[in-house]
Amino acid sequence: MNSVIGSIWLFLFLGLAGSAGPAHFGMRVLAHRQQLDRQLPFASGTDEGGLAYSWWLMRFGQASLGDSALRQFGAIAGIMGWITLIGLLGSGICIALTMGR
């Protein structure tokens, strides 16, 4: 019975990461493009996108720039980034617990 529950949790966490991940990356692209188009300042090290830009969005750094579209794209990217991170961590824990048996 424990393997069934473990499989359900693993499926749930992989589903979270698998659905929120593409949403995070898609909205991150939109936020980055909006910031480039509006010539809004980038935080240090985030001007090329990448993980630093993702982390900046996940900390809602875009809110202080005052652009409503960037705020919307960035907020969705940030929320989906946190959900993806939770899903990946949960998946890793489930896999580690399953391998320990």
Backbone as CSV, one residue per row, in Angstrom:
resi,resn,N_x,N_y,N_z,CA_x,CA_y,CA_z,C_x,C_y,C_z
1,MET,0.809,-1.195,0.000,0.000,0.000,0.000,0.859,1.271,0.000
2,ASN,1.990,1.252,0.704,2.857,2.429,0.744,3.405,2.783,-0.628
3,SER,3.676,1.775,-1.455,4.207,2.072,-2.790,3.145,2.761,-3.646
4,VAL,1.877,2.425,-3.431,0.804,3.080,-4.167,0.696,4.546,-3.744
5,ILE,0.746,4.802,-2.452,0.679,6.177,-1.951,1.896,6.960,-2.428
6,GLY,3.081,6.343,-2.384,4.289,6.995,-2.880,4.184,7.322,-4.360
7,SER,3.602,6.398,-5.132,3.426,6.639,-6.562,2.441,7.773,-6.818
8,ILE,1.404,7.857,-6.011,0.426,8.937,-6.146,1.096,10.280,-5.857
9,TRP,1.875,10.360,-4.773,2.581,11.601,-4.440,3.579,11.977,-5.524
10,LEU,4.326,10.976,-6.016,5.292,11.248,-7.071,4.593,11.772,-8.318
11,PHE,3.501,11.137,-8.701,2.732,11.581,-9.860,2.220,13.008,-9.656
12,LEU,1.744,13.307,-8.444,1.247,14.651,-8.134,2.361,15.690,-8.270
13,PHE,3.516,15.425,-7.659,4.615,16.393,-7.702,5.174,16.547,-9.112
14,LEU,5.305,15.449,-9.851,5.777,15.566,-11.229,4.766,16.320,-12.082
15,GLY,3.491,16.131,-11.806,2.459,16.874,-12.521,2.527,18.358,-12.227
16,LEU,2.780,18.700,-10.960,2.939,20.117,-10.601,4.104,20.739,-11.361
17,ALA,5.248,20.071,-11.306,6.438,20.601,-11.978,6.257,20.606,-13.486
18,GLY,5.600,19.572,-14.003,5.433,19.452,-15.449,4.443,20.431,-16.046
19,SER,3.489,20.890,-15.264,2.524,21.855,-15.801,2.928,23.292,-15.485
20,ALA,3.474,23.521,-14.306,3.869,24.884,-13.931,5.181,25.295,-14.586
21,GLY,6.048,24.336,-14.877,7.340,24.638,-15.499,7.205,25.351,-16.834
22,PRO,6.448,24.780,-17.777,6.276,25.477,-19.063,5.596,26.840,-18.908
23,ALA,4.666,26.957,-17.984,4.009,28.249,-17.749,5.021,29.264,-17.227
24,HIS,5.899,28.836,-16.327,6.927,29.738,-15.806,7.831,30.231,-16.925
25,PHE,8.321,29.299,-17.742,9.256,29.690,-18.796,8.582,30.549,-19.861
26,GLY,7.337,30.244,-20.203,6.623,31.048,-21.184,6.378,32.463,-20.695
27,MET,5.942,32.605,-19.469,5.687,33.937,-18.928,6.990,34.690,-18.664
28,ARG,8.050,33.945,-18.372,9.358,34.587,-18.211,9.810,35.214,-19.526
29,VAL,9.574,34.520,-20.632,9.915,35.072,-21.949,9.105,36.337,-22.217
30,LEU,7.817,36.316,-21.915,6.982,37.499,-22.118,7.434,38.661,-21.237
31,ALA,7.766,38.376,-19.977,8.227,39.431,-19.069,9.544,40.022,-19.571
32,HIS,10.461,39.170,-19.999,11.762,39.643,-20.483,11.585,40.505,-21.733
33,ARG,10.730,40.066,-22.635,10.478,40.829,-23.861,9.831,42.178,-23.535
34,GLN,8.893,42.178,-22.601,8.243,43.427,-22.180,9.267,44.389,-21.593
35,GLN,10.159,43.854,-20.789,11.166,44.699,-20.166,12.125,45.272,-21.216
36,LEU,12.488,44.460,-22.208,13.340,44.952,-23.291,12.621,46.014,-24.121
37,ASP,11.385,45.723,-24.510,10.629,46.642,-25.363,10.391,47.991,-24.700
38,ARG,10.103,47.979,-23.425,9.831,49.223,-22.688,11.111,49.892,-22.192
39,GLN,12.242,49.234,-22.428,13.552,49.727,-21.987,13.574,50.000,-20.486
40,LEU,12.995,49.050,-19.740,12.997,49.134,-18.282,14.314,48.559,-17.761
41,PRO,14.829,49.079,-16.662,16.132,48.615,-16.165,16.068,47.180,-15.654
42,PHE,17.149,46.462,-15.893,17.287,45.098,-15.385,18.102,45.121,-14.103
43,ALA,17.813,44.186,-13.231,18.649,44.011,-12.049,19.994,43.461,-12.507
44,SER,20.995,43.654,-11.726,22.341,43.197,-12.078,22.365,41.700,-12.383
45,GLY,22.859,41.351,-13.558,23.001,39.951,-13.951,21.755,39.300,-14.509
46,THR,20.677,40.049,-14.700,19.432,39.446,-15.189,19.085,39.854,-16.609
47,ASP,19.916,40.683,-17.235,19.563,41.236,-18.545,19.509,40.208,-19.665
48,GLU,20.132,39.050,-19.508,20.099,38.030,-20.554,19.073,36.930,-20.271
49,GLY,18.240,37.121,-19.294,17.262,36.087,-18.933,17.944,35.042,-18.076
50,GLY,17.630,33.802,-18.274,18.282,32.719,-17.549,17.777,32.559,-16.124
51,LEU,18.536,31.782,-15.357,18.128,31.456,-13.994,18.094,32.675,-13.080
52,ALA,19.032,33.597,-13.281,19.029,34.803,-12.432,17.752,35.611,-12.652
53,TYR,17.302,35.686,-13.898,16.063,36.412,-14.193,14.862,35.679,-13.600
54,SER,14.860,34.355,-13.701,13.786,33.562,-13.082,13.709,33.820,-11.592
55,TRP,14.857,33.816,-10.927,14.888,34.026,-9.489,14.413,35.432,-9.146
56,TRP,14.794,36.417,-9.957,14.351,37.793,-9.753,12.833,37.885,-9.863
57,LEU,12.258,37.197,-10.863,10.801,37.181,-11.016,10.131,36.451,-9.855
58,MET,10.748,35.381,-9.392,10.168,34.619,-8.291,10.199,35.407,-6.984
59,ARG,11.045,36.405,-6.890,11.072,37.288,-5.727,10.269,38.559,-5.993
60,PHE,9.543,38.591,-7.119,8.643,39.678,-7.515,9.364,41.023,-7.598
61,GLY,10.594,40.994,-8.134,11.372,42.205,-8.331,10.772,43.144,-9.357
62,GLN,9.968,42.606,-10.258,9.374,43.413,-11.322,8.314,44.374,-10.801
63,ALA,7.782,44.143,-9.643,6.690,44.968,-9.112,7.118,46.421,-8.907
64,SER,8.383,46.625,-8.607,8.849,47.983,-8.324,9.052,48.828,-9.582
65,LEU,8.998,48.227,-10.765,9.254,48.971,-12.001,8.035,49.731,-12.509
66,GLY,6.862,49.418,-12.008,5.675,50.204,-12.313,5.016,49.956,-13.659
67,ASP,5.396,48.896,-14.370,4.762,48.581,-15.650,3.720,47.485,-15.414
68,SER,2.462,47.765,-15.742,1.386,46.817,-15.399,1.508,45.497,-16.148
69,ALA,1.882,45.518,-17.424,2.020,44.265,-18.176,3.183,43.439,-17.630
70,LEU,4.296,44.095,-17.340,5.439,43.383,-16.763,5.077,42.816,-15.403
71,ARG,4.335,43.580,-14.627,3.909,43.105,-13.307,3.057,41.851,-13.448
72,GLN,2.151,41.832,-14.436,1.286,40.667,-14.640,2.085,39.463,-15.133
73,PHE,2.901,39.648,-16.175,3.704,38.535,-16.694,4.650,38.006,-15.624
74,GLY,5.296,38.932,-14.910,6.249,38.533,-13.884,5.602,37.834,-12.708
75,ALA,4.418,38.287,-12.310,3.730,37.639,-11.189,3.340,36.209,-11.541
76,ILE,2.826,36.003,-12.742,2.464,34.641,-13.160,3.715,33.773,-13.246
77,ALA,4.791,34.328,-13.838,6.049,33.571,-13.918,6.572,33.244,-12.526
78,GLY,6.492,34.199,-11.603,6.970,33.966,-10.247,6.181,32.893,-9.517
79,ILE,4.880,32.977,-9.606,4.024,31.978,-8.941,4.264,30.597,-9.537
80,MET,4.307,30.519,-10.858,4.547,29.223,-11.505,5.950,28.700,-11.199
81,GLY,6.907,29.604,-11.025,8.259,29.185,-10.643,8.284,28.546,-9.265
82,TRP,7.566,29.148,-8.319,7.503,28.564,-6.977,6.800,27.209,-6.998
83,ILE,5.729,27.094,-7.769,5.025,25.802,-7.867,5.936,24.751,-8.497
84,THR,6.684,25.140,-9.520,7.633,24.216,-10.150,8.685,23.760,-9.153
85,LEU,9.230,24.699,-8.384,10.247,24.358,-7.398,9.697,23.392,-6.351
86,ILE,8.494,23.641,-5.873,7.866,22.735,-4.900,7.666,21.354,-5.523
87,GLY,7.208,21.320,-6.775,7.009,20.040,-7.459,8.298,19.261,-7.631
88,LEU,9.379,19.954,-8.000,10.663,19.275,-8.177,11.219,18.776,-6.849
89,LEU,11.123,19.590,-5.812,11.590,19.155,-4.491,10.776,17.970,-3.976
90,GLY,9.462,18.050,-4.138,8.606,16.935,-3.721,8.910,15.670,-4.494
91,SER,9.149,15.791,-5.791,9.502,14.621,-6.608,10.802,14.007,-6.125
92,GLY,11.793,14.865,-5.862,13.072,14.362,-5.377,12.947,13.636,-4.047
93,ILE,12.150,14.182,-3.149,11.930,13.539,-1.851,11.225,12.195,-2.034
94,CYS,10.195,12.168,-2.880,9.473,10.910,-3.127,10.392,9.854,-3.733
95,ILE,11.223,10.246,-4.669,12.147,9.295,-5.294,13.160,8.801,-4.270
96,ALA,13.693,9.707,-3.447,14.663,9.311,-2.424,14.047,8.355,-1.410
97,LEU,12.826,8.627,-0.996,12.152,7.736,-0.039,11.868,6.377,-0.655
98,THR,11.517,6.352,-1.928,11.242,5.094,-2.609,12.511,4.270,-2.774
99,MET,13.629,4.912,-3.049,14.890,4.205,-3.243,15.458,3.683,-1.926
100,GLY,15.065,4.314,-0.816,15.565,3.896,0.490,14.958,2.612,1.008
101,ARG,13.960,2.107,0.339,13.276,0.881,0.826,13.952,-0.352,0.340
